[in-house]
Amino acid sequence: MPKVTTIITAGLAAAFAVSVLGLSPAFSSSLDQGKKEFTTYCASCHGLSGTGDGPVAPELNKKPIDLTAFADKAGGVFSRDKVKKMIDGREMPRAHGTPQMPVWGQWFSYQATAGGLLQEDRQAIIKEVNDRLDSLIIYIESIQK
């Protein structure tokens, strides 16, 4: 029965997001996908809460940033583009050493080709990578203080 409870709870959460918050069903599924991506790729360093308290954080040279404070530090504005570029990582300058955070855009691209997309199908790879990054952005925006 736990599986049924999980499905019902997820369904109620999605219904709440759609009806009370006025979010579209697509946004709700992107939010759910973003949370899954976050849990898989980000939480080990940034913690489930996003505050930088993940189980790997003490082993890093620099404490992971608090992902819940982006908007607060920017006067209440959450810059999706800036956050997306940081997560993607392919446009970050490397002249000052290697950042601790992986280049997720490249990793997602590798996963897309490993998942069956042909390297020649650049548009499909770009779309998949952007969809995954966008779902992460939607989730991180949802955890702002």
C-alpha positions as CSV (number, residue, x, y, z in Angstrom):
1,M,0.0,0.0,0.0
2,P,2.8,2.5,0.4
3,K,3.1,2.9,-3.3
4,V,-0.6,3.8,-3.6
5,T,-0.2,6.4,-0.8
6,T,2.8,7.9,-2.6
7,I,0.8,8.2,-5.9
8,I,-2.2,9.7,-4.1
9,T,0.1,12.2,-2.2
10,A,1.9,13.2,-5.5
11,G,-1.5,13.6,-7.2
12,L,-2.9,15.8,-4.4
13,A,0.3,17.9,-4.5
14,A,-0.1,18.4,-8.2
15,A,-3.8,19.2,-7.9
16,F,-2.9,21.7,-5.2
17,A,-0.3,23.3,-7.4
18,V,-2.7,23.5,-10.3
19,S,-5.8,24.8,-8.5
20,V,-4.6,26.9,-5.5
21,L,-1.3,28.2,-6.9
22,G,-2.7,28.6,-10.4
23,L,0.1,26.6,-11.9
24,S,-0.3,24.7,-15.1
25,P,-0.1,20.9,-15.1
26,A,3.0,21.1,-17.2
27,F,4.6,23.4,-14.6
28,S,3.7,21.0,-11.8
29,S,5.3,18.1,-13.7
30,S,8.4,20.2,-14.3
31,L,8.5,21.1,-10.6
32,D,8.3,17.4,-9.8
33,Q,11.0,16.5,-12.4
34,G,13.2,19.3,-11.0
35,K,12.9,18.0,-7.5
36,K,14.0,14.5,-8.8
37,E,16.9,16.0,-10.7
38,F,17.8,18.1,-7.6
39,T,17.7,15.1,-5.3
40,T,19.8,13.1,-7.7
41,Y,22.5,15.6,-8.8
42,C,22.5,18.5,-6.3
43,A,21.5,17.3,-2.8
44,S,24.7,15.5,-2.1
45,C,26.5,18.9,-1.9
46,H,23.7,21.4,-1.4
47,G,21.5,19.3,0.9
48,L,17.9,18.3,0.4
49,S,17.0,21.8,1.8
50,G,19.3,23.5,-0.8
51,T,21.2,25.4,1.9
52,G,24.6,23.8,1.3
53,D,24.4,21.2,4.1
54,G,24.6,18.0,2.0
55,P,26.5,15.0,3.2
56,V,29.4,15.7,0.9
57,A,29.7,19.4,1.8
58,P,32.2,18.9,4.7
59,E,34.6,17.2,2.3
60,L,34.7,20.1,-0.2
61,N,37.3,22.9,-0.1
62,K,34.5,25.5,-0.3
63,K,31.1,25.3,1.2
64,P,28.4,24.9,-1.4
65,I,26.3,28.0,-1.8
66,D,22.8,28.4,-0.3
67,L,20.5,27.9,-3.3
68,T,17.5,29.2,-1.3
69,A,19.0,32.7,-1.1
70,F,19.4,33.6,-4.8
71,A,16.4,35.9,-4.9
72,D,17.0,37.3,-1.4
73,K,20.6,38.3,-2.4
74,A,19.3,39.9,-5.6
75,G,16.7,42.2,-4.0
76,G,13.9,39.7,-4.5
77,V,14.6,38.9,-8.1
78,F,15.4,35.3,-9.2
79,S,17.5,35.3,-12.4
80,R,16.6,32.1,-14.2
81,D,19.2,32.8,-16.9
82,K,22.1,33.4,-14.4
83,V,21.2,30.3,-12.4
84,K,20.8,28.2,-15.5
85,K,24.3,29.2,-16.7
86,M,25.8,28.3,-13.4
87,I,24.2,24.9,-13.4
88,D,24.9,24.2,-17.0
89,G,28.6,25.2,-16.5
90,R,29.6,25.1,-20.1
91,E,30.0,28.9,-20.4
92,M,31.9,29.4,-17.2
93,P,35.4,30.6,-17.5
94,R,38.0,28.1,-16.4
95,A,41.0,30.3,-16.2
96,H,41.0,30.5,-12.4
97,G,41.0,26.8,-11.8
98,T,38.4,24.1,-11.8
99,P,35.2,24.8,-10.0
100,Q,34.0,22.1,-7.6
101,M,30.6,21.9,-9.2
102,P,30.4,19.5,-12.2
103,V,29.5,20.8,-15.6
104,W,25.9,19.5,-15.6
105,G,25.0,20.7,-19.1
106,Q,27.8,18.5,-20.5
107,W,26.8,15.6,-18.3
108,F,23.2,15.8,-19.3
109,S,24.3,15.9,-22.9
110,Y,26.4,12.7,-22.4
111,Q,23.4,11.0,-20.8
112,A,21.2,12.0,-23.7
113,T,23.5,10.3,-26.2
114,A,23.9,7.3,-23.9
115,G,20.1,7.1,-23.7
116,G,19.8,6.6,-27.4
117,L,19.9,10.0,-29.0
118,L,22.4,10.1,-31.8
119,Q,25.2,12.7,-31.6
120,E,24.0,14.0,-35.0
121,D,20.6,14.8,-33.6
122,R,21.8,18.0,-31.9
123,Q,18.4,19.6,-31.6
124,A,17.0,16.7,-29.6
125,I,20.0,16.7,-27.3
126,I,19.8,20.4,-26.8
127,K,16.1,20.1,-26.1
128,E,16.6,17.3,-23.5
129,V,19.4,19.2,-21.8
130,N,17.4,22.4,-21.7
131,D,14.3,20.6,-20.4
132,R,16.3,19.1,-17.5
133,L,18.1,22.4,-16.7
134,D,14.7,24.2,-16.9
135,S,13.1,21.8,-14.5
136,L,16.0,22.3,-12.0
137,I,15.5,26.0,-12.3
138,I,11.8,25.8,-11.6
139,Y,12.5,23.7,-8.5
140,I,15.3,26.0,-7.2
141,E,13.0,29.0,-7.8
142,S,10.4,27.2,-5.7
143,I,12.7,26.8,-2.7
144,Q,13.6,30.5,-2.5
145,K,13.3,32.1,1.0
